[in-house]
Amino acid sequence: MWQMSSRSGVATLRTAIHLLLTLEHLFVDVLKELPEQWNNTKKLAISIKQTVAPLQANEVANIRRKLADFDARQQEFRDDFHKMAAFSYSCVYPYDELDRVGSPAVY
């Protein structure tokens, strides 16, 4: 009985060793290919970065232009806002003046 179980254990061990040896050859092949694949990936990343850089620069320029336009409109609104009669010291009824003008500053 003991001899039978040890034989099956040895057979299982031999199968496991054979499987490990087979997998070792597969892993060695894969490990040899990995550095080349990594270099290809780095080259691809660099080429994509070079392709995207002009697009990013254009988008940055668009955002800066929009920001400058917004700042100009904001300054213009601020100047017009301060020139309103409702903000003058001589204005007797400033709230009525704001209602009459319908200023967006009230909202």
C-alpha contacts under 8 A as a table, 3 or more apart, distances in Angstrom:
res1	aa1	res2	aa2	distance
1	M	4	M	5.17
1	M	5	S	6.47
2	W	5	S	5.30
2	W	6	S	6.23
3	Q	6	S	5.18
3	Q	7	R	6.19
4	M	7	R	5.19
4	M	8	S	6.43
5	S	8	S	5.19
5	S	9	G	6.12
6	S	9	G	4.87
6	S	10	V	6.08
7	R	10	V	5.07
7	R	11	A	6.15
8	S	11	A	4.98
8	S	12	T	6.11
9	G	12	T	5.04
9	G	13	L	6.08
10	V	13	L	4.90
10	V	14	R	6.07
11	A	14	R	5.05
11	A	15	T	6.20
12	T	15	T	5.07
12	T	16	A	6.19
13	L	16	A	5.04
13	L	17	I	6.14
14	R	17	I	5.07
14	R	18	H	6.10
15	T	18	H	5.13
15	T	19	L	6.12
16	A	19	L	5.04
16	A	20	L	6.14
17	I	20	L	5.06
17	I	21	L	6.17
18	H	21	L	5.15
18	H	22	T	6.21
19	L	22	T	5.11
19	L	23	L	6.13
20	L	23	L	5.03
20	L	24	E	5.96
21	L	24	E	5.00
21	L	25	H	6.57
22	T	25	H	5.45
22	T	26	L	6.62
23	L	26	L	4.95
23	L	27	F	6.05
24	E	27	F	5.07
24	E	28	V	6.03
25	H	28	V	5.14
25	H	29	D	6.38
26	L	29	D	5.28
26	L	30	V	6.33
27	F	30	V	4.96
27	F	31	L	5.93
28	V	31	L	5.08
28	V	32	K	6.18
29	D	32	K	5.19
29	D	33	E	6.53
30	V	33	E	5.20
30	V	34	L	6.34
31	L	34	L	5.24
31	L	35	P	7.67
32	K	35	P	6.85
32	K	36	E	7.96
33	E	36	E	5.55
33	E	37	Q	6.29
34	L	37	Q	5.03
34	L	38	W	6.02
35	P	38	W	4.99
35	P	39	N	6.21
36	E	39	N	5.14
36	E	40	N	6.24
37	Q	40	N	5.03
37	Q	41	T	6.14
38	W	41	T	5.00
38	W	42	K	6.25
39	N	42	K	5.09
39	N	43	K	6.21
40	N	43	K	5.08
40	N	44	L	6.13
41	T	44	L	5.05
41	T	45	A	6.17
42	K	45	A	5.07
42	K	46	I	6.25
43	K	46	I	5.15
43	K	47	S	6.23
44	L	47	S	5.16
44	L	48	I	6.15
45	A	48	I	5.18
45	A	49	K	6.04
46	I	49	K	5.02
46	I	50	Q	6.22
47	S	50	Q	5.10
47	S	51	T	6.22
48	I	51	T	4.93
48	I	52	V	6.07
49	K	52	V	5.17
49	K	53	A	6.00
50	Q	53	A	5.32
50	Q	54	P	7.66
51	T	54	P	6.78
51	T	55	L	7.68
52	V	55	L	5.25
52	V	56	Q	6.22
53	A	56	Q	5.12
53	A	57	A	6.18
54	P	57	A	4.95
54	P	58	N	6.17
55	L	58	N	5.14
55	L	59	E	6.24
56	Q	59	E	5.06
56	Q	60	V	6.13
57	A	60	V	5.09
57	A	61	A	6.20
58	N	61	A	5.06
58	N	62	N	6.20
59	E	62	N	5.01
59	E	63	I	6.16
60	V	63	I	5.12
60	V	64	R	6.14
61	A	64	R	5.11
61	A	65	R	6.12
62	N	65	R	5.08
62	N	66	K	6.15
63	I	66	K	5.09
63	I	67	L	6.05
64	R	67	L	4.98
64	R	68	A	6.13
65	R	68	A	5.12
65	R	69	D	6.23
66	K	69	D	5.05
66	K	70	F	6.10
67	L	70	F	5.01
67	L	71	D	6.11
68	A	71	D	5.07
68	A	72	A	6.18
69	D	72	A	5.11
69	D	73	R	6.21
70	F	73	R	5.14
70	F	74	Q	6.00
71	D	74	Q	5.02
71	D	75	Q	6.09
72	A	75	Q	5.17
72	A	76	E	6.14
73	R	76	E	5.00
73	R	77	F	6.06
74	Q	77	F	5.10
74	Q	78	R	6.09
75	Q	78	R	4.98
75	Q	79	D	6.15
76	E	79	D	5.17
76	E	80	D	6.20
77	F	80	D	5.10
77	F	81	F	5.87
78	R	81	F	4.94
78	R	82	H	6.25
79	D	82	H	5.32
79	D	83	K	6.37
80	D	83	K	5.10
80	D	84	M	6.53
81	F	84	M	5.55
81	F	105	A	7.48
82	H	87	F	6.52
83	K	87	F	7.23
83	K	88	S	7.86
84	M	87	F	5.81
84	M	88	S	7.19
85	A	88	S	5.21
85	A	91	C	6.42
85	A	94	P	7.58
85	A	97	E	7.16
86	A	91	C	5.92
86	A	93	Y	7.47
86	A	94	P	4.33
86	A	95	Y	7.06
86	A	97	E	5.51
86	A	98	L	6.14
87	F	91	C	7.17
87	F	94	P	6.93
88	S	91	C	5.43
89	Y	92	V	7.98
91	C	94	P	5.84
93	Y	96	D	5.48
93	Y	97	E	6.36
94	P	97	E	4.95
94	P	98	L	6.21
95	Y	98	L	5.05
95	Y	99	D	6.19
96	D	99	D	5.01
96	D	100	R	6.07
97	E	100	R	5.04
97	E	101	V	6.22
98	L	101	V	5.24
98	L	102	G	5.94
98	L	103	S	6.10
98	L	106	V	7.49
99	D	102	G	5.11
99	D	103	S	7.34
102	G	106	V	7.76
103	S	106	V	5.85
103	S	107	Y	7.73
104	P	107	Y	5.42
